[in-house]
Amino acid sequence: MAPLLEKALAEVALLPTQEQDAIGAWLISEIASDRRWDELFTRSLPTLEILADEALHDYKRGLTTPLDPAVS
């Protein structure tokens, strides 16, 4: 286990059980969310590649305009 995580878990162990459970539930939820995001992103790669190709094609044909962050 990484030293920083070990230190964090040692601190959590000092908390009341209810707070430990809340932190544990939050951490598990975050890990699950990251895994779902990674899976969804991986599945979207073919679509993202198509969109990138279309954008590059439009750029090469002069059909795009520069982004001006000052204009909202």
PyMOL Python script that loads the backbone (N, CA, C, O; Angstrom):
from pymol import cmd

cmd.read_pdbstr("""\
ATOM      1  N   MET A   1       0.853  -1.175   0.000  1.00  0.00           N
ATOM      2  CA  MET A   1       0.000   0.000   0.000  1.00  0.00           C
ATOM      3  C   MET A   1       0.899   1.239   0.000  1.00  0.00           C
ATOM      4  O   MET A   1       1.960   1.251   0.624  1.00  0.00           O
ATOM      5  N   ALA A   2       0.470   2.246  -0.689  1.00  0.00           N
ATOM      6  CA  ALA A   2       1.228   3.488  -0.762  1.00  0.00           C
ATOM      7  C   ALA A   2       1.274   4.167   0.610  1.00  0.00           C
ATOM      8  O   ALA A   2       0.297   4.128   1.358  1.00  0.00           O
ATOM      9  N   PRO A   3       2.401   4.782   0.934  1.00  0.00           N
ATOM     10  CA  PRO A   3       2.552   5.397   2.251  1.00  0.00           C
ATOM     11  C   PRO A   3       1.494   6.460   2.579  1.00  0.00           C
ATOM     12  O   PRO A   3       1.015   6.532   3.710  1.00  0.00           O
ATOM     13  N   LEU A   4       1.138   7.273   1.597  1.00  0.00           N
ATOM     14  CA  LEU A   4       0.146   8.312   1.864  1.00  0.00           C
ATOM     15  C   LEU A   4      -1.221   7.709   2.178  1.00  0.00           C
ATOM     16  O   LEU A   4      -1.920   8.186   3.072  1.00  0.00           O
ATOM     17  N   LEU A   5      -1.598   6.676   1.453  1.00  0.00           N
ATOM     18  CA  LEU A   5      -2.877   6.014   1.733  1.00  0.00           C
ATOM     19  C   LEU A   5      -2.837   5.351   3.103  1.00  0.00           C
ATOM     20  O   LEU A   5      -3.814   5.392   3.850  1.00  0.00           O
ATOM     21  N   GLU A   6      -1.704   4.741   3.425  1.00  0.00           N
ATOM     22  CA  GLU A   6      -1.549   4.129   4.743  1.00  0.00           C
ATOM     23  C   GLU A   6      -1.737   5.168   5.844  1.00  0.00           C
ATOM     24  O   GLU A   6      -2.411   4.910   6.841  1.00  0.00           O
ATOM     25  N   LYS A   7      -1.139   6.338   5.659  1.00  0.00           N
ATOM     26  CA  LYS A   7      -1.266   7.412   6.646  1.00  0.00           C
ATOM     27  C   LYS A   7      -2.717   7.874   6.761  1.00  0.00           C
ATOM     28  O   LYS A   7      -3.228   8.071   7.863  1.00  0.00           O
ATOM     29  N   ALA A   8      -3.369   8.043   5.622  1.00  0.00           N
ATOM     30  CA  ALA A   8      -4.769   8.481   5.621  1.00  0.00           C
ATOM     31  C   ALA A   8      -5.650   7.462   6.332  1.00  0.00           C
ATOM     32  O   ALA A   8      -6.517   7.831   7.123  1.00  0.00           O
ATOM     33  N   LEU A   9      -5.430   6.186   6.053  1.00  0.00           N
ATOM     34  CA  LEU A   9      -6.246   5.151   6.694  1.00  0.00           C
ATOM     35  C   LEU A   9      -5.980   5.075   8.191  1.00  0.00           C
ATOM     36  O   LEU A   9      -6.885   4.769   8.967  1.00  0.00           O
ATOM     37  N   ALA A  10      -4.757   5.348   8.598  1.00  0.00           N
ATOM     38  CA  ALA A  10      -4.454   5.381  10.031  1.00  0.00           C
ATOM     39  C   ALA A  10      -5.224   6.514  10.705  1.00  0.00           C
ATOM     40  O   ALA A  10      -5.712   6.361  11.825  1.00  0.00           O
ATOM     41  N   GLU A  11      -5.327   7.647  10.021  1.00  0.00           N
ATOM     42  CA  GLU A  11      -6.102   8.773  10.558  1.00  0.00           C
ATOM     43  C   GLU A  11      -7.594   8.429  10.617  1.00  0.00           C
ATOM     44  O   GLU A  11      -8.273   8.744  11.594  1.00  0.00           O
ATOM     45  N   VAL A  12      -8.082   7.793   9.585  1.00  0.00           N
ATOM     46  CA  VAL A  12      -9.494   7.396   9.549  1.00  0.00           C
ATOM     47  C   VAL A  12      -9.794   6.428  10.685  1.00  0.00           C
ATOM     48  O   VAL A  12     -10.867   6.481  11.287  1.00  0.00           O
ATOM     49  N   ALA A  13      -8.855   5.552  10.975  1.00  0.00           N
ATOM     50  CA  ALA A  13      -9.050   4.558  12.040  1.00  0.00           C
ATOM     51  C   ALA A  13      -9.259   5.211  13.401  1.00  0.00           C
ATOM     52  O   ALA A  13      -9.796   4.579  14.310  1.00  0.00           O
ATOM     53  N   LEU A  14      -8.847   6.457  13.553  1.00  0.00           N
ATOM     54  CA  LEU A  14      -9.014   7.168  14.820  1.00  0.00           C
ATOM     55  C   LEU A  14     -10.404   7.781  14.972  1.00  0.00           C
ATOM     56  O   LEU A  14     -10.787   8.204  16.063  1.00  0.00           O
ATOM     57  N   LEU A  15     -11.144   7.825  13.889  1.00  0.00           N
ATOM     58  CA  LEU A  15     -12.476   8.437  13.895  1.00  0.00           C
ATOM     59  C   LEU A  15     -13.520   7.461  14.447  1.00  0.00           C
ATOM     60  O   LEU A  15     -13.290   6.252  14.486  1.00  0.00           O
ATOM     61  N   PRO A  16     -14.665   7.996  14.870  1.00  0.00           N
ATOM     62  CA  PRO A  16     -15.762   7.115  15.298  1.00  0.00           C
ATOM     63  C   PRO A  16     -16.210   6.211  14.142  1.00  0.00           C
ATOM     64  O   PRO A  16     -16.052   6.555  12.970  1.00  0.00           O
ATOM     65  N   THR A  17     -16.758   5.074  14.489  1.00  0.00           N
ATOM     66  CA  THR A  17     -17.166   4.066  13.507  1.00  0.00           C
ATOM     67  C   THR A  17     -18.087   4.641  12.433  1.00  0.00           C
ATOM     68  O   THR A  17     -17.928   4.332  11.252  1.00  0.00           O
ATOM     69  N   GLN A  18     -19.033   5.461  12.827  1.00  0.00           N
ATOM     70  CA  GLN A  18     -19.982   6.031  11.860  1.00  0.00           C
ATOM     71  C   GLN A  18     -19.242   6.874  10.812  1.00  0.00           C
ATOM     72  O   GLN A  18     -19.565   6.814   9.626  1.00  0.00           O
ATOM     73  N   GLU A  19     -18.262   7.650  11.247  1.00  0.00           N
ATOM     74  CA  GLU A  19     -17.492   8.461  10.305  1.00  0.00           C
ATOM     75  C   GLU A  19     -16.591   7.584   9.434  1.00  0.00           C
ATOM     76  O   GLU A  19     -16.409   7.864   8.250  1.00  0.00           O
ATOM     77  N   GLN A  20     -16.034   6.534  10.013  1.00  0.00           N
ATOM     78  CA  GLN A  20     -15.231   5.594   9.231  1.00  0.00           C
ATOM     79  C   GLN A  20     -16.077   4.968   8.130  1.00  0.00           C
ATOM     80  O   GLN A  20     -15.637   4.861   6.985  1.00  0.00           O
ATOM     81  N   ASP A  21     -17.293   4.555   8.481  1.00  0.00           N
ATOM     82  CA  ASP A  21     -18.184   3.951   7.493  1.00  0.00           C
ATOM     83  C   ASP A  21     -18.529   4.937   6.380  1.00  0.00           C
ATOM     84  O   ASP A  21     -18.578   4.569   5.206  1.00  0.00           O
ATOM     85  N   ALA A  22     -18.768   6.195   6.760  1.00  0.00           N
ATOM     86  CA  ALA A  22     -19.109   7.210   5.755  1.00  0.00           C
ATOM     87  C   ALA A  22     -17.934   7.420   4.801  1.00  0.00           C
ATOM     88  O   ALA A  22     -18.132   7.503   3.589  1.00  0.00           O
ATOM     89  N   ILE A  23     -16.737   7.506   5.325  1.00  0.00           N
ATOM     90  CA  ILE A  23     -15.555   7.689   4.484  1.00  0.00           C
ATOM     91  C   ILE A  23     -15.325   6.457   3.615  1.00  0.00           C
ATOM     92  O   ILE A  23     -14.980   6.577   2.440  1.00  0.00           O
ATOM     93  N   GLY A  24     -15.515   5.279   4.193  1.00  0.00           N
ATOM     94  CA  GLY A  24     -15.368   4.046   3.418  1.00  0.00           C
ATOM     95  C   GLY A  24     -16.361   3.981   2.271  1.00  0.00           C
ATOM     96  O   GLY A  24     -16.001   3.623   1.149  1.00  0.00           O
ATOM     97  N   ALA A  25     -17.617   4.328   2.555  1.00  0.00           N
ATOM     98  CA  ALA A  25     -18.647   4.309   1.512  1.00  0.00           C
ATOM     99  C   ALA A  25     -18.326   5.323   0.420  1.00  0.00           C
ATOM    100  O   ALA A  25     -18.493   5.045  -0.767  1.00  0.00           O
ATOM    101  N   TRP A  26     -17.862   6.505   0.834  1.00  0.00           N
ATOM    102  CA  TRP A  26     -17.499   7.536  -0.147  1.00  0.00           C
ATOM    103  C   TRP A  26     -16.345   7.068  -1.026  1.00  0.00           C
ATOM    104  O   TRP A  26     -16.376   7.239  -2.245  1.00  0.00           O
ATOM    105  N   LEU A  27     -15.336   6.483  -0.411  1.00  0.00           N
ATOM    106  CA  LEU A  27     -14.163   6.035  -1.170  1.00  0.00           C
ATOM    107  C   LEU A  27     -14.530   4.932  -2.161  1.00  0.00           C
ATOM    108  O   LEU A  27     -14.092   4.962  -3.311  1.00  0.00           O
ATOM    109  N   ILE A  28     -15.313   3.980  -1.729  1.00  0.00           N
ATOM    110  CA  ILE A  28     -15.759   2.902  -2.626  1.00  0.00           C
ATOM    111  C   ILE A  28     -16.572   3.473  -3.788  1.00  0.00           C
ATOM    112  O   ILE A  28     -16.422   3.047  -4.933  1.00  0.00           O
ATOM    113  N   SER A  29     -17.427   4.435  -3.477  1.00  0.00           N
ATOM    114  CA  SER A  29     -18.243   5.067  -4.521  1.00  0.00           C
ATOM    115  C   SER A  29     -17.364   5.806  -5.531  1.00  0.00           C
ATOM    116  O   SER A  29     -17.614   5.736  -6.734  1.00  0.00           O
ATOM    117  N   GLU A  30     -16.347   6.508  -5.056  1.00  0.00           N
ATOM    118  CA  GLU A  30     -15.434   7.231  -5.945  1.00  0.00           C
ATOM    119  C   GLU A  30     -14.664   6.275  -6.854  1.00  0.00           C
ATOM    120  O   GLU A  30     -14.501   6.538  -8.046  1.00  0.00           O
ATOM    121  N   ILE A  31     -14.200   5.180  -6.294  1.00  0.00           N
ATOM    122  CA  ILE A  31     -13.461   4.195  -7.088  1.00  0.00           C
ATOM    123  C   ILE A  31     -14.373   3.600  -8.162  1.00  0.00           C
ATOM    124  O   ILE A  31     -13.963   3.448  -9.313  1.00  0.00           O
ATOM    125  N   ALA A  32     -15.604   3.264  -7.785  1.00  0.00           N
ATOM    126  CA  ALA A  32     -16.562   2.711  -8.746  1.00  0.00           C
ATOM    127  C   ALA A  32     -16.864   3.735  -9.839  1.00  0.00           C
ATOM    128  O   ALA A  32     -16.967   3.382 -11.014  1.00  0.00           O
ATOM    129  N   SER A  33     -17.006   4.998  -9.450  1.00  0.00           N
ATOM    130  CA  SER A  33     -17.288   6.048 -10.424  1.00  0.00           C
ATOM    131  C   SER A  33     -16.133   6.200 -11.406  1.00  0.00           C
ATOM    132  O   SER A  33     -16.359   6.341 -12.608  1.00  0.00           O
ATOM    133  N   ASP A  34     -14.908   6.174 -10.912  1.00  0.00           N
ATOM    134  CA  ASP A  34     -13.742   6.262 -11.793  1.00  0.00           C
ATOM    135  C   ASP A  34     -13.694   5.093 -12.771  1.00  0.00           C
ATOM    136  O   ASP A  34     -13.383   5.268 -13.948  1.00  0.00           O
ATOM    137  N   ARG A  35     -14.001   3.918 -12.279  1.00  0.00           N
ATOM    138  CA  ARG A  35     -13.996   2.740 -13.165  1.00  0.00           C
ATOM    139  C   ARG A  35     -15.060   2.862 -14.236  1.00  0.00           C
ATOM    140  O   ARG A  35     -14.815   2.522 -15.394  1.00  0.00           O
ATOM    141  N   ARG A  36     -16.260   3.351 -13.862  1.00  0.00           N
ATOM    142  CA  ARG A  36     -17.334   3.544 -14.857  1.00  0.00           C
ATOM    143  C   ARG A  36     -16.914   4.571 -15.897  1.00  0.00           C
ATOM    144  O   ARG A  36     -17.126   4.370 -17.093  1.00  0.00           O
ATOM    145  N   TRP A  37     -16.314   5.682 -15.442  1.00  0.00           N
ATOM    146  CA  TRP A  37     -15.857   6.716 -16.371  1.00  0.00           C
ATOM    147  C   TRP A  37     -14.823   6.151 -17.338  1.00  0.00           C
ATOM    148  O   TRP A  37     -14.905   6.390 -18.543  1.00  0.00           O
ATOM    149  N   ASP A  38     -13.858   5.409 -16.821  1.00  0.00           N
ATOM    150  CA  ASP A  38     -12.831   4.811 -17.675  1.00  0.00           C
ATOM    151  C   ASP A  38     -13.456   3.895 -18.719  1.00  0.00           C
ATOM    152  O   ASP A  38     -13.062   3.914 -19.885  1.00  0.00           O
ATOM    153  N   GLU A  39     -14.429   3.096 -18.300  1.00  0.00           N
ATOM    154  CA  GLU A  39     -15.087   2.180 -19.234  1.00  0.00           C
ATOM    155  C   GLU A  39     -15.860   2.943 -20.300  1.00  0.00           C
ATOM    156  O   GLU A  39     -15.768   2.623 -21.485  1.00  0.00           O
ATOM    157  N   LEU A  40     -16.620   3.952 -19.884  1.00  0.00           N
ATOM    158  CA  LEU A  40     -17.395   4.734 -20.845  1.00  0.00           C
ATOM    159  C   LEU A  40     -16.488   5.485 -21.812  1.00  0.00           C
ATOM    160  O   LEU A  40     -16.774   5.561 -23.007  1.00  0.00           O
ATOM    161  N   PHE A  41     -15.397   6.039 -21.297  1.00  0.00           N
ATOM    162  CA  PHE A  41     -14.469   6.757 -22.159  1.00  0.00           C
ATOM    163  C   PHE A  41     -13.847   5.808 -23.175  1.00  0.00           C
ATOM    164  O   PHE A  41     -13.742   6.142 -24.355  1.00  0.00           O
ATOM    165  N   THR A  42     -13.438   4.635 -22.727  1.00  0.00           N
ATOM    166  CA  THR A  42     -12.834   3.652 -23.627  1.00  0.00           C
ATOM    167  C   THR A  42     -13.824   3.248 -24.719  1.00  0.00           C
ATOM    168  O   THR A  42     -13.450   3.129 -25.886  1.00  0.00           O
ATOM    169  N   ARG A  43     -15.091   3.036 -24.338  1.00  0.00           N
ATOM    170  CA  ARG A  43     -16.094   2.655 -25.336  1.00  0.00           C
ATOM    171  C   ARG A  43     -16.402   3.785 -26.309  1.00  0.00           C
ATOM    172  O   ARG A  43     -16.866   3.535 -27.421  1.00  0.00           O
ATOM    173  N   SER A  44     -16.145   5.037 -25.897  1.00  0.00           N
ATOM    174  CA  SER A  44     -16.466   6.165 -26.770  1.00  0.00           C
ATOM    175  C   SER A  44     -15.323   6.518 -27.719  1.00  0.00           C
ATOM    176  O   SER A  44     -15.494   7.375 -28.586  1.00  0.00           O
ATOM    177  N   LEU A  45     -14.173   5.884 -27.578  1.00  0.00           N
ATOM    178  CA  LEU A  45     -13.024   6.234 -28.416  1.00  0.00           C
ATOM    179  C   LEU A  45     -13.307   6.171 -29.915  1.00  0.00           C
ATOM    180  O   LEU A  45     -12.916   7.093 -30.630  1.00  0.00           O
ATOM    181  N   PRO A  46     -13.966   5.133 -30.426  1.00  0.00           N
ATOM    182  CA  PRO A  46     -14.252   5.127 -31.872  1.00  0.00           C
ATOM    183  C   PRO A  46     -15.076   6.343 -32.312  1.00  0.00           C
ATOM    184  O   PRO A  46     -14.822   6.916 -33.372  1.00  0.00           O
ATOM    185  N   THR A  47     -16.049   6.730 -31.509  1.00  0.00           N
ATOM    186  CA  THR A  47     -16.866   7.894 -31.842  1.00  0.00           C
ATOM    187  C   THR A  47     -16.038   9.168 -31.768  1.00  0.00           C
ATOM    188  O   THR A  47     -16.162  10.043 -32.625  1.00  0.00           O
ATOM    189  N   LEU A  48     -15.200   9.274 -30.754  1.00  0.00           N
ATOM    190  CA  LEU A  48     -14.340  10.454 -30.624  1.00  0.00           C
ATOM    191  C   LEU A  48     -13.369  10.565 -31.798  1.00  0.00           C
ATOM    192  O   LEU A  48     -13.082  11.665 -32.269  1.00  0.00           O
ATOM    193  N   GLU A  49     -12.866   9.429 -32.266  1.00  0.00           N
ATOM    194  CA  GLU A  49     -11.970   9.449 -33.425  1.00  0.00           C
ATOM    195  C   GLU A  49     -12.698   9.957 -34.668  1.00  0.00           C
ATOM    196  O   GLU A  49     -12.135  10.737 -35.436  1.00  0.00           O
ATOM    197  N   ILE A  50     -13.932   9.528 -34.871  1.00  0.00           N
ATOM    198  CA  ILE A  50     -14.729   9.995 -36.009  1.00  0.00           C
ATOM    199  C   ILE A  50     -14.947  11.500 -35.914  1.00  0.00           C
ATOM    200  O   ILE A  50     -14.768  12.224 -36.893  1.00  0.00           O
ATOM    201  N   LEU A  51     -15.335  11.964 -34.728  1.00  0.00           N
ATOM    202  CA  LEU A  51     -15.576  13.397 -34.542  1.00  0.00           C
ATOM    203  C   LEU A  51     -14.297  14.204 -34.759  1.00  0.00           C
ATOM    204  O   LEU A  51     -14.339  15.285 -35.346  1.00  0.00           O
ATOM    205  N   ALA A  52     -13.169  13.689 -34.292  1.00  0.00           N
ATOM    206  CA  ALA A  52     -11.893  14.383 -34.488  1.00  0.00           C
ATOM    207  C   ALA A  52     -11.551  14.454 -35.972  1.00  0.00           C
ATOM    208  O   ALA A  52     -11.097  15.491 -36.456  1.00  0.00           O
ATOM    209  N   ASP A  53     -11.767  13.363 -36.695  1.00  0.00           N
ATOM    210  CA  ASP A  53     -11.509  13.364 -38.143  1.00  0.00           C
ATOM    211  C   ASP A  53     -12.395  14.378 -38.856  1.00  0.00           C
ATOM    212  O   ASP A  53     -11.936  15.089 -39.750  1.00  0.00           O
ATOM    213  N   GLU A  54     -13.665  14.443 -38.460  1.00  0.00           N
ATOM    214  CA  GLU A  54     -14.587  15.400 -39.073  1.00  0.00           C
ATOM    215  C   GLU A  54     -14.152  16.836 -38.779  1.00  0.00           C
ATOM    216  O   GLU A  54     -14.191  17.695 -39.660  1.00  0.00           O
ATOM    217  N   ALA A  55     -13.740  17.090 -37.547  1.00  0.00           N
ATOM    218  CA  ALA A  55     -13.300  18.436 -37.177  1.00  0.00           C
ATOM    219  C   ALA A  55     -12.047  18.823 -37.960  1.00  0.00           C
ATOM    220  O   ALA A  55     -11.941  19.953 -38.438  1.00  0.00           O
ATOM    221  N   LEU A  56     -11.114  17.912 -38.091  1.00  0.00           N
ATOM    222  CA  LEU A  56      -9.895  18.188 -38.848  1.00  0.00           C
ATOM    223  C   LEU A  56     -10.216  18.445 -40.318  1.00  0.00           C
ATOM    224  O   LEU A  56      -9.644  19.339 -40.942  1.00  0.00           O
ATOM    225  N   HIS A  57     -11.130  17.657 -40.859  1.00  0.00           N
ATOM    226  CA  HIS A  57     -11.557  17.846 -42.251  1.00  0.00           C
ATOM    227  C   HIS A  57     -12.178  19.234 -42.422  1.00  0.00           C
ATOM    228  O   HIS A  57     -11.854  19.943 -43.374  1.00  0.00           O
ATOM    229  N   ASP A  58     -13.058  19.622 -41.515  1.00  0.00           N
ATOM    230  CA  ASP A  58     -13.681  20.944 -41.585  1.00  0.00           C
ATOM    231  C   ASP A  58     -12.628  22.048 -41.469  1.00  0.00           C
ATOM    232  O   ASP A  58     -12.700  23.055 -42.173  1.00  0.00           O
ATOM    233  N   TYR A  59     -11.650  21.858 -40.580  1.00  0.00           N
ATOM    234  CA  TYR A  59     -10.586  22.843 -40.413  1.00  0.00           C
ATOM    235  C   TYR A  59      -9.795  23.008 -41.709  1.00  0.00           C
ATOM    236  O   TYR A  59      -9.520  24.128 -42.139  1.00  0.00           O
ATOM    237  N   LYS A  60      -9.437  21.893 -42.322  1.00  0.00           N
ATOM    238  CA  LYS A  60      -8.657  21.939 -43.560  1.00  0.00           C
ATOM    239  C   LYS A  60      -9.434  22.582 -44.696  1.00  0.00           C
ATOM    240  O   LYS A  60      -8.837  23.163 -45.602  1.00  0.00           O
ATOM    241  N   ARG A  61     -10.759  22.485 -44.661  1.00  0.00           N
ATOM    242  CA  ARG A  61     -11.595  23.092 -45.710  1.00  0.00           C
ATOM    243  C   ARG A  61     -11.929  24.547 -45.397  1.00  0.00           C
ATOM    244  O   ARG A  61     -12.618  25.205 -46.176  1.00  0.00           O
ATOM    245  N   GLY A  62     -11.445  25.058 -44.256  1.00  0.00           N
ATOM    246  CA  GLY A  62     -11.700  26.449 -43.896  1.00  0.00           C
ATOM    247  C   GLY A  62     -13.090  26.689 -43.342  1.00  0.00           C
ATOM    248  O   GLY A  62     -13.595  27.810 -43.404  1.00  0.00           O
ATOM    249  N   LEU A  63     -13.713  25.659 -42.805  1.00  0.00           N
ATOM    250  CA  LEU A  63     -15.076  25.780 -42.309  1.00  0.00           C
ATOM    251  C   LEU A  63     -15.153  26.051 -40.807  1.00  0.00           C
ATOM    252  O   LEU A  63     -16.232  25.996 -40.217  1.00  0.00           O
ATOM    253  N   THR A  64     -14.017  26.342 -40.197  1.00  0.00           N
ATOM    254  CA  THR A  64     -14.007  26.598 -38.750  1.00  0.00           C
ATOM    255  C   THR A  64     -13.580  28.036 -38.488  1.00  0.00           C
ATOM    256  O   THR A  64     -13.011  28.695 -39.358  1.00  0.00           O
ATOM    257  N   THR A  65     -13.855  28.507 -37.298  1.00  0.00           N
ATOM    258  CA  THR A  65     -13.407  29.831 -36.882  1.00  0.00           C
ATOM    259  C   THR A  65     -12.609  29.677 -35.594  1.00  0.00           C
ATOM    260  O   THR A  65     -12.890  28.780 -34.800  1.00  0.00           O
ATOM    261  N   PRO A  66     -11.622  30.532 -35.376  1.00  0.00           N
ATOM    262  CA  PRO A  66     -10.841  30.451 -34.151  1.00  0.00           C
ATOM    263  C   PRO A  66     -11.722  30.699 -32.925  1.00  0.00           C
ATOM    264  O   PRO A  66     -12.674  31.479 -32.970  1.00  0.00           O
ATOM    265  N   LEU A  67     -11.387  30.029 -31.854  1.00  0.00           N
ATOM    266  CA  LEU A  67     -12.105  30.219 -30.600  1.00  0.00           C
ATOM    267  C   LEU A  67     -11.632  31.518 -29.957  1.00  0.00           C
ATOM    268  O   LEU A  67     -10.433  31.745 -29.794  1.00  0.00           O
ATOM    269  N   ASP A  68     -12.576  32.354 -29.601  1.00  0.00           N
ATOM    270  CA  ASP A  68     -12.239  33.592 -28.910  1.00  0.00           C
ATOM    271  C   ASP A  68     -12.810  33.496 -27.498  1.00  0.00           C
ATOM    272  O   ASP A  68     -14.014  33.672 -27.311  1.00  0.00           O
ATOM    273  N   PRO A  69     -11.963  33.217 -26.493  1.00  0.00           N
ATOM    274  CA  PRO A  69     -12.453  33.053 -25.123  1.00  0.00           C
ATOM    275  C   PRO A  69     -13.123  34.304 -24.573  1.00  0.00           C
ATOM    276  O   PRO A  69     -13.913  34.222 -23.632  1.00  0.00           O
ATOM    277  N   ALA A  70     -12.815  35.460 -25.150  1.00  0.00           N
ATOM    278  CA  ALA A  70     -13.430  36.709 -24.671  1.00  0.00           C
ATOM    279  C   ALA A  70     -14.903  36.803 -25.041  1.00  0.00           C
ATOM    280  O   ALA A  70     -15.658  37.546 -24.415  1.00  0.00           O
ATOM    281  N   VAL A  71     -15.314  36.049 -26.060  1.00  0.00           N
ATOM    282  CA  VAL A  71     -16.710  36.074 -26.509  1.00  0.00           C
ATOM    283  C   VAL A  71     -17.439  34.935 -25.831  1.00  0.00           C
ATOM    284  O   VAL A  71     -17.035  33.776 -25.929  1.00  0.00           O
ATOM    285  N   SER A  72     -18.511  35.268 -25.144  1.00  0.00           N
ATOM    286  CA  SER A  72     -19.235  34.196 -24.449  1.00  0.00           C
ATOM    287  C   SER A  72     -20.548  33.882 -25.102  1.00  0.00           C
ATOM    288  O   SER A  72     -21.275  33.004 -24.636  1.00  0.00           O
TER     289      SER A  72
END
""", "prot")
cmd.dss("prot")
cmd.show_as("cartoon", "prot")
cmd.util.cbc("prot")
cmd.orient("prot")
